[in-house]
Amino acid sequence: MTINLDRPEGLEADVLADDFRRPVVLTGDGALKTPYRPRIVGVGTATSAAVYSQQEVLDAFRITDPKIRSVFANSAIDRRHLTLPEPDADGVRAPEPQGDLLDKHKAMATEMGAEALRACLKRAGAELSDLRHLCCVSSTGFLTPGLSALMIRELGIDRHCSRSDIVGMGCNAGLNALNVVAGWSAAHPGELAVVLCTEACSAAYAMDSSMRTAVVNSLFGDGAGAIALRSGPGDEASGAAEGPTLLKFASCIIPDAIGAMRYDWDRELDRFSFYLDPQIPYVVGAHAEIVVDRLLQDTGLRRSDIRHWLVHSGGKKVIDAVVVNLGLTRHDLRHTVGVLRDYGNVSSGSFLFSYERLLDEQVTRPGDYGVLMTMGPGSTLETALVQW
């Protein structure tokens, strides 16, 4: 199946050429109105070094409350990568001051980000010297200058590389960034752009006995994911272009649930901390169908035409709600489920871990359609339509 196109206004005949005659979305919200279609040409992931099972996290925090222990036990998470404070002589892990946590975020986000970026470029068959735009995403700490400047300095990237930073958008931010950078890629054919999502969730942990803290501490893990884009004539034939073409994006914000997911100042703890409303899985699930239908509007595609679903590993209840509301199977979301099991929720980079697993399966075929979906504070759902 292909998607019909019309000639956009203002394009000369020589611009149309052969490349423009390939299928591309030019109508509907979020469509990429350009003859050059960004293609995903690489992906890479990284984590922090230490791995903890859920039981080991409970032991580290000395949690005995049966209600809190049940939250950990029923999370569908086996293990996560975390960087916890070292225990003192009595085995107690003292809460870290906010300043120390900001330092932890800076160090961890840079280290994991560098590893993920290198892995992504290797898969794309590219070098650091090929990079022309770097967009860094993080919501687990705040830095000025942003991570993009730090990465350019740490890795010796060309000082003329353009950059952007997306901060504070939460778990949905990876697709927000991909949308923006897809536009940059389309406007700069032949040039390499990378979106780097690097989340040091250990730098956002609180240590107390509240249920608010328990929900967060049972869920998040450290991780980084990078995804490379390039557009231009003949890119589909490139040996490095193993990934799909980005066709369209669609968003849905739920203003009535703007406070349901947030990272704000906790006056009792005198530091920043996450908050997740217990009802958020059901709120997200109820809007999943709305945003996917909007994504597929004017494309001639039905949900049954989508072969690959890559959804943010937001938590067991979130995944279950998406499965029910979109009429999907557990097999459809096997990568999402597997990433949650093995890494927990790594925030904005979670969907990139799932995408990497899909590529490693080597089951995609030319012509296959896929949907990427993330959700986060706002409350917001972000989606993208891709085709191999």
Backbone torsions as a table, in degrees:
resi	resn	phi	psi	omega
1	MET	NA	137.5	176.1
2	THR	-121.1	166.0	-178.8
3	ILE	-107.7	128.7	-177.5
4	ASN	-66.0	152.1	178.0
5	LEU	-137.3	154.2	174.2
6	ASP	-119.7	155.8	178.8
7	ARG	-70.9	122.6	178.5
8	PRO	-73.3	151.7	-178.9
9	GLU	-67.3	145.1	172.3
10	GLY	87.6	1.8	179.3
11	LEU	-99.0	130.7	178.6
12	GLU	-78.5	161.5	-175.6
13	ALA	-61.7	-36.6	-176.8
14	ASP	-71.3	-19.1	176.7
15	VAL	-75.5	-32.5	-176.9
16	LEU	-61.2	-55.3	175.8
17	ALA	42.3	-164.1	-177.4
18	ASP	-73.5	-36.6	-174.9
19	ASP	-60.0	-37.9	-175.5
20	PHE	-74.2	-17.4	-178.8
21	ARG	-79.9	-3.8	175.2
22	ARG	-75.7	155.4	-178.2
23	PRO	-59.9	134.5	177.2
24	VAL	-157.8	142.8	177.8
25	VAL	-76.9	126.4	177.7
26	LEU	-125.9	-0.3	-178.7
27	THR	-131.0	158.4	178.9
28	GLY	93.6	158.6	-179.6
29	ASP	-59.0	134.6	173.6
30	GLY	81.5	2.9	-178.0
31	ALA	-69.4	150.3	177.1
32	LEU	-91.3	101.7	-174.6
33	LYS	-89.0	79.5	-176.4
34	THR	-158.7	148.8	175.8
35	PRO	-72.8	-15.9	-178.5
36	TYR	-106.7	120.6	-174.4
37	ARG	-102.3	121.3	178.0
38	PRO	-62.1	136.8	177.8
39	ARG	-121.5	140.5	175.4
40	ILE	-76.5	121.8	-175.4
41	VAL	-117.0	0.6	178.6
42	GLY	-173.6	155.9	176.6
43	VAL	-149.1	149.6	176.6
44	GLY	-155.1	150.3	-179.9
45	THR	-133.1	163.6	177.8
46	ALA	-157.5	160.1	178.0
47	THR	-138.9	171.0	170.5
48	SER	-75.8	169.6	-168.1
49	ALA	-77.6	-44.6	-171.5
50	ALA	-78.3	138.5	-179.5
51	VAL	-118.9	135.1	179.4
52	TYR	-127.7	137.1	167.5
53	SER	-77.2	167.2	177.9
54	GLN	-61.8	-37.9	178.7
55	GLN	-64.2	-39.6	-180.0
56	GLU	-66.6	-33.6	175.9
57	VAL	-66.9	-43.7	176.7
58	LEU	-58.3	-43.2	179.2
59	ASP	-65.8	-39.5	-178.9
60	ALA	-63.6	-37.4	180.0
61	PHE	-90.7	-1.5	-179.3
62	ARG	54.3	49.0	-178.4
63	ILE	-91.4	124.1	-179.4
64	THR	-118.6	-13.1	-178.8
65	ASP	-59.3	121.2	-177.8
66	PRO	-59.2	-36.0	-179.5
67	LYS	-66.2	-42.4	179.7
68	ILE	-70.3	-39.9	178.1
69	ARG	-61.6	-33.8	-180.0
70	SER	-69.1	-31.6	176.6
71	VAL	-61.6	-44.7	178.6
72	PHE	-65.9	-43.9	-174.8
73	ALA	-66.8	-28.9	-175.8
74	ASN	-104.4	23.4	-175.0
75	SER	-86.7	-11.2	-174.3
76	ALA	64.9	23.1	178.0
77	ILE	-114.8	127.9	176.8
78	ASP	-90.4	-40.9	-174.2
79	ARG	-156.1	158.9	178.5
80	ARG	-147.0	156.0	173.8
81	HIS	-92.8	121.9	-177.2
82	LEU	-140.4	152.8	175.0
83	THR	-122.3	94.8	-175.5
84	LEU	-95.2	155.6	177.6
85	PRO	-63.4	145.5	-179.9
86	GLU	-67.6	142.2	177.6
87	PRO	-72.1	151.5	177.1
88	ASP	-84.1	-169.3	-176.3
89	ALA	-61.3	-25.1	178.9
90	ASP	-93.7	5.3	179.6
91	GLY	81.8	10.1	-178.7
92	VAL	-92.3	132.3	176.2
93	ARG	-97.8	105.3	-175.5
94	ALA	-75.3	143.4	175.7
95	PRO	-58.1	141.6	-179.3
96	GLU	-89.3	137.3	175.5
97	PRO	-61.2	156.3	-177.6
98	GLN	-57.4	-38.4	179.0
99	GLY	-61.4	-41.0	177.9
100	ASP	-65.9	-37.2	179.4
101	LEU	-66.3	-37.8	176.6
102	LEU	-65.6	-38.2	175.9
103	ASP	-64.8	-39.7	178.3
104	LYS	-62.5	-44.6	178.8
105	HIS	-59.2	-46.3	-178.6
106	LYS	-60.0	-46.8	-177.7
107	ALA	-68.9	-47.3	-176.0
108	MET	-70.1	-43.7	-178.8
109	ALA	-62.4	-38.0	178.6
110	THR	-69.3	-44.7	-178.2
111	GLU	-65.0	-50.6	179.5
112	MET	-65.1	-39.2	-179.3
113	GLY	-62.0	-41.5	179.3
114	ALA	-62.5	-42.6	179.9
115	GLU	-65.2	-44.0	179.6
116	ALA	-65.7	-40.1	-179.9
117	LEU	-63.8	-45.2	179.0
118	ARG	-61.9	-41.9	179.5
119	ALA	-64.3	-38.4	178.7
120	CYS	-64.5	-46.9	-179.2
121	LEU	-65.1	-37.4	177.5
122	LYS	-61.2	-43.2	-179.8
123	ARG	-67.5	-30.0	179.1
124	ALA	-82.6	-4.2	-177.2
125	GLY	68.1	33.1	-175.8
126	ALA	-124.5	168.4	178.2
127	GLU	-117.8	165.2	175.7
128	LEU	-56.5	-33.6	-179.3
129	SER	-68.0	-16.4	179.0
130	ASP	-83.4	-13.1	-172.7
131	LEU	-73.5	129.7	-178.7
132	ARG	-116.6	-21.6	174.4
133	HIS	-144.3	132.3	178.2
134	LEU	-124.7	120.5	176.6
135	CYS	-112.9	119.8	-178.9
136	CYS	-106.5	136.3	-177.6
137	VAL	-121.8	131.9	174.1
138	SER	-162.5	143.7	177.5
139	SER	-130.2	12.1	-175.6
140	THR	-106.8	15.5	177.2
141	GLY	176.0	163.6	-177.1
142	PHE	-123.8	134.2	-177.3
143	LEU	-139.6	140.8	168.9
144	THR	-140.1	117.3	2.4
145	PRO	-67.0	162.6	-174.8
146	GLY	-73.1	175.6	-179.3
147	LEU	-59.1	-32.1	-178.5
148	SER	-60.3	-41.9	178.5
149	ALA	-65.5	-41.1	178.7
150	LEU	-64.0	-41.4	-180.0
151	MET	-65.4	-40.6	179.0
152	ILE	-62.2	-41.1	178.8
153	ARG	-69.6	-47.0	-174.7
154	GLU	-65.4	-37.0	-174.3
155	LEU	-98.7	-3.7	-179.9
156	GLY	70.2	31.0	177.0
157	ILE	-68.9	148.3	179.8
158	ASP	-48.4	127.4	-177.6
159	ARG	-63.4	-15.4	179.3
160	HIS	-91.5	1.0	176.7
161	CYS	-62.1	126.5	177.4
162	SER	-72.7	155.1	-173.2
163	ARG	-149.9	162.1	175.4
164	SER	-153.0	155.7	178.5
165	ASP	-131.3	131.9	175.5
166	ILE	-114.5	115.4	-172.3
167	VAL	-125.3	138.4	170.1
168	GLY	83.8	7.2	179.2
169	MET	-89.3	-14.2	174.1
170	GLY	85.1	-154.0	-170.9
171	CYS	-66.9	-22.2	179.7
172	ASN	-82.6	-8.2	-166.4
173	ALA	-65.0	-24.2	-179.7
174	GLY	-60.7	-40.7	178.6
175	LEU	-77.5	-31.2	172.3
176	ASN	-58.6	-45.3	179.9
177	ALA	-65.7	-42.5	-179.1
178	LEU	-61.1	-38.2	177.6
179	ASN	-61.0	-49.1	-178.9
180	VAL	-63.9	-45.9	-175.9
181	VAL	-72.6	-27.0	173.8
182	ALA	-61.4	-38.6	176.1
183	GLY	-65.0	-41.2	177.0
184	TRP	-62.1	-43.9	-178.2
185	SER	-61.8	-43.7	-179.9
186	ALA	-62.9	-32.8	-179.0
187	ALA	-82.7	-10.6	-179.5
188	HIS	-129.7	67.6	-176.2
189	PRO	-57.2	138.1	177.7
190	GLY	87.9	-11.5	-177.0
191	GLU	-99.6	145.9	-173.6
192	LEU	-90.7	131.2	175.8
193	ALA	-125.5	148.3	179.2
194	VAL	-132.8	134.5	168.1
195	VAL	-100.6	124.5	-179.1
196	LEU	-118.4	115.0	177.0
197	CYS	-104.1	116.2	-176.8
198	THR	-134.0	114.5	-171.1
199	GLU	-123.1	111.9	175.9
200	ALA	-92.8	77.2	-175.0
201	CYS	-63.8	-23.9	175.5
202	SER	-63.2	-20.8	179.4
203	ALA	-85.6	4.7	179.5
204	ALA	-125.4	17.0	-178.8
205	TYR	-84.6	140.6	170.2
206	ALA	-110.2	156.1	178.5
207	MET	-126.5	98.8	172.8
208	ASP	-151.5	-173.1	-174.7
209	SER	-103.9	15.6	-176.6
210	SER	-81.0	155.8	176.7
211	MET	-68.2	-32.5	176.6
212	ARG	-56.4	-47.5	179.5
213	THR	-67.7	-38.6	-177.7
214	ALA	-60.7	-43.3	-179.2
215	VAL	-60.7	-44.5	-179.1
216	VAL	-69.4	-47.0	-176.9
217	ASN	-66.4	-20.8	179.1
218	SER	-84.5	-8.1	-165.8
219	LEU	-115.5	-48.1	-166.3
220	PHE	-87.9	150.3	176.3
221	GLY	-139.2	165.1	-179.9
222	ASP	-82.0	137.7	176.0
223	GLY	-175.0	159.7	177.3
224	ALA	-139.1	144.6	176.5
225	GLY	-138.0	141.6	178.8
226	ALA	-127.8	144.4	-179.8
227	ILE	-137.0	131.7	-174.7
228	ALA	-106.6	141.6	-179.5
229	LEU	-126.5	147.8	170.9
230	ARG	-151.6	145.7	176.3
231	SER	-133.1	162.3	176.3
232	GLY	139.5	165.7	-179.1
233	PRO	-57.2	132.3	174.1
234	GLY	80.4	1.8	-177.1
235	ASP	-64.7	-30.4	-179.5
236	GLU	-61.3	-26.2	-178.3
237	ALA	-86.8	-5.8	-178.2
238	SER	-66.6	137.8	179.7
239	GLY	-63.7	-25.4	-178.9
240	ALA	-82.2	-14.4	-174.1
241	ALA	-83.4	71.5	-178.1
242	GLU	-83.5	-14.0	-173.0
243	GLY	-97.3	-178.9	-175.3
244	PRO	-86.7	169.4	173.5
245	THR	-89.5	139.1	176.0
246	LEU	-83.9	120.4	-175.5
247	LEU	-102.3	-40.2	-170.0
248	LYS	-163.7	152.3	175.9
249	PHE	-126.5	151.9	173.9
250	ALA	-147.4	142.5	-177.6
251	SER	-125.7	158.2	173.5
252	CYS	-150.0	116.1	176.6
253	ILE	-104.2	143.9	-177.4
254	ILE	-114.2	86.8	-174.0
255	PRO	-57.8	-31.7	-179.6
256	ASP	-65.7	-17.2	-179.9
257	ALA	-112.9	31.9	-174.5
258	ILE	-64.6	-25.9	-179.7
259	GLY	-100.5	7.9	-174.6
260	ALA	-73.9	-27.2	174.7
261	MET	-132.8	121.4	-177.6
262	ARG	-155.8	159.1	175.2
263	TYR	-127.2	102.8	-173.2
264	ASP	-140.3	-177.4	-174.2
265	TRP	-81.6	124.5	176.5
266	ASP	-96.4	108.1	-175.1
267	ARG	-66.8	-31.3	180.0
268	GLU	-68.0	-38.8	-179.6
269	LEU	-90.9	-11.1	-178.4
270	ASP	58.2	48.1	-178.9
271	ARG	-168.4	170.6	174.8
272	PHE	-76.6	148.7	173.4
273	SER	-155.3	156.8	178.0
274	PHE	-81.0	153.1	170.2
275	TYR	-136.4	131.1	176.3
276	LEU	-125.6	119.7	178.0
277	ASP	-69.4	135.3	-179.8
278	PRO	-59.1	-22.4	-178.0
279	GLN	-87.4	-4.0	-172.5
280	ILE	-61.1	-35.8	178.1
281	PRO	-58.3	-37.5	-177.4
282	TYR	-76.3	-33.9	176.0
283	VAL	-64.9	-46.0	178.9
284	VAL	-63.1	-46.9	-179.1
285	GLY	-58.9	-39.9	-178.0
286	ALA	-66.4	-22.1	-178.8
287	HIS	-104.2	-3.7	-179.0
288	ALA	-62.1	-43.3	-178.9
289	GLU	-64.5	-38.4	-179.0
290	ILE	-60.7	-48.9	-175.4
291	VAL	-73.2	-35.0	178.0
292	VAL	-67.8	-40.4	177.1
293	ASP	-62.3	-38.0	177.4
294	ARG	-66.5	-39.1	178.6
295	LEU	-60.8	-41.2	-176.0
296	LEU	-86.8	-6.7	179.7
297	GLN	-59.1	137.0	178.2
298	ASP	68.3	11.4	178.0
299	THR	-102.1	-15.5	-174.7
300	GLY	79.4	5.8	-179.0
301	LEU	-98.3	147.8	171.2
302	ARG	-110.2	165.1	178.9
303	ARG	-58.7	-33.1	-179.9
304	SER	-67.8	-15.3	177.4
305	ASP	-82.5	-11.2	-178.6
306	ILE	-85.7	118.1	-177.3
307	ARG	-90.4	-28.4	-174.2
308	HIS	-126.3	125.3	179.3
309	TRP	-117.9	120.9	-179.1
310	LEU	-122.0	101.3	-171.5
311	VAL	-113.6	143.8	177.6
312	HIS	-55.0	134.7	179.0
313	SER	-82.3	69.8	-172.9
314	GLY	-77.3	-16.7	-176.7
315	GLY	144.7	161.0	-176.1
316	LYS	-57.6	-47.5	-177.2
317	LYS	-68.2	-33.7	176.8
318	VAL	-64.5	-46.9	179.7
319	ILE	-61.8	-45.2	179.1
320	ASP	-60.1	-40.9	-179.2
321	ALA	-65.5	-39.0	178.2
322	VAL	-67.0	-42.6	178.5
323	VAL	-57.5	-48.4	-177.0
324	VAL	-66.3	-47.3	-173.2
325	ASN	-74.7	-24.2	178.2
326	LEU	-101.5	-1.2	179.7
327	GLY	66.5	35.9	-179.0
328	LEU	-95.1	174.3	176.6
329	THR	-110.7	165.9	175.1
330	ARG	-63.0	-31.2	177.1
331	HIS	-65.3	-38.4	178.3
332	ASP	-57.1	-36.0	-176.9
333	LEU	-109.1	29.5	-177.2
334	ARG	-61.3	-36.3	-179.4
335	HIS	-71.3	-40.3	177.5
336	THR	-60.9	-45.6	179.6
337	VAL	-64.2	-42.4	-178.9
338	GLY	-66.3	-38.7	178.1
339	VAL	-66.6	-41.9	177.1
340	LEU	-60.4	-42.9	-179.0
341	ARG	-62.8	-41.8	-170.9
342	ASP	-94.8	-20.5	-176.2
343	TYR	-131.5	-11.1	-170.1
344	GLY	73.0	-161.5	177.3
345	ASN	-89.1	111.4	178.9
346	VAL	-99.9	30.1	172.9
347	SER	58.7	-130.6	-167.8
348	SER	-62.6	-21.9	-178.1
349	GLY	-92.6	-0.3	-173.8
350	SER	-56.5	-44.4	-175.8
351	PHE	-67.1	-22.3	177.1
352	LEU	-74.4	-32.8	172.9
353	PHE	-62.8	-40.3	178.2
354	SER	-67.3	-41.6	179.3
355	TYR	-62.2	-41.3	178.4
356	GLU	-61.2	-40.6	178.7
357	ARG	-65.1	-38.6	177.8
358	LEU	-62.2	-45.5	179.2
359	LEU	-61.5	-40.4	-178.8
360	ASP	-66.1	-25.0	176.4
361	GLU	-68.9	-27.1	-178.9
362	GLN	57.3	45.8	179.9
363	VAL	-109.5	-7.2	-179.5
364	THR	-74.8	148.2	179.9
365	ARG	-129.7	151.0	177.7
366	PRO	-54.1	133.0	-178.8
367	GLY	97.4	-16.5	178.6
368	ASP	-61.8	142.4	173.0
369	TYR	-104.9	149.4	177.0
370	GLY	-138.9	154.4	174.5
371	VAL	-121.4	129.0	172.5
372	LEU	-102.1	137.4	-179.4
373	MET	-140.7	131.4	172.7
374	THR	-129.5	158.9	177.6
375	MET	-145.2	151.6	-177.1
376	GLY	-174.2	-161.4	-175.6
377	PRO	-57.0	147.5	179.7
378	GLY	143.7	-41.6	-19.9
379	SER	-72.6	147.0	-167.6
380	THR	-136.0	142.8	168.3
381	LEU	-118.9	133.8	177.2
382	GLU	-120.8	140.7	180.0
383	THR	-137.9	157.2	174.1
384	ALA	-142.3	142.6	175.5
385	LEU	-104.3	129.4	-179.0
386	VAL	-129.9	159.8	175.7
387	GLN	-141.1	132.5	176.0
388	TRP	-80.6	NA	NA
